[in-house]
């Protein structure tokens, strides 16, 4: 039996089960799927410390990929910024 979401062209229960089996919550899976992200890319973002699609979206819009993203603390960013302006 298909769900209304599945018949409307959205992800079906099988796809949600796959995401849930990989450790995503239903809400996280739905959020990533709505943003059009495949499971592999979502796992790469999660491995980099970005667990939700809403946190990854600003980075994705700027063309940053999970491979090119390096998480830094606010303190480290400020130090780098001060070092660049002091030179």
N, C-alpha and C positions, 0 to 999 in steps of 0.2 A: 504494500500500500504506500503510495507516495504522499508526501506532505504537500500542503499548499505552496510552501516555499520551493520545494523541489520541482513541482509541476510548473511553476512560474519561471523556471530557468535558473533558479538559485541552487545552492549546494543542497545535496540530498543527505539523508541520514547516514549513509555510508561514509561520505566525506567528513561529516562531523565526528563520526566514530574514530576515523583515522587521526584527526586532530586531538581528540580526547585521549587516544592511546599514546600519543606523543607527549602528553603532560600539559596540554593547554586546557584552560577552563572553557566552558561553553561560551561564555561572554567574550573571552579573548579570541577564540576561534571565529566567532561571528564577526568580530571587529576586523580581524585580519582579512577574512573572506570578503567583507563589504568593501574594503580598500583594494581588493583585487590582487592580494599578495598570495603567492603559492606557499605551501607548507615548508619547503626547503629554505626559502628566503626568510620566513618568519622564524624558523629555528636558528638561522644565522644571526638575525637581529637579537634574539633572546640570548644567544651565547655571548654577544657583545654587551649584554646588560640592559638592552631595550626590550622590555617584556610586552609592551602593548603597541598596537598599531598607531594610536594617537600620539605616542611619544616618538615613533619612527617617522611619522608623516612629514614633519618639518625638515627632517634630514633627507628623506627620499625626494622631496620637492626640490631641494637644492642639488640633487644629483649625487648625494653621498650614499655609497653602498655599504653593506655590512663589512665588507673587506677593507674599505678605506676609512672606516670610522674607528677612532681611538678615544675611549672615554677618558676624560680628564676632570679633575675637581675644579671647582670655582677658584680656589686658591691658586692652583697651578696656572689656570688661564690668566688670572690677574698678574701673577709674577711674570709670565711670558709677555704680557702686554706692557707692563712697566719696563721690562728689559728692552723691549723693542723701541719704546719712546725715549728711554734714557740714552740710547746709543746714538 
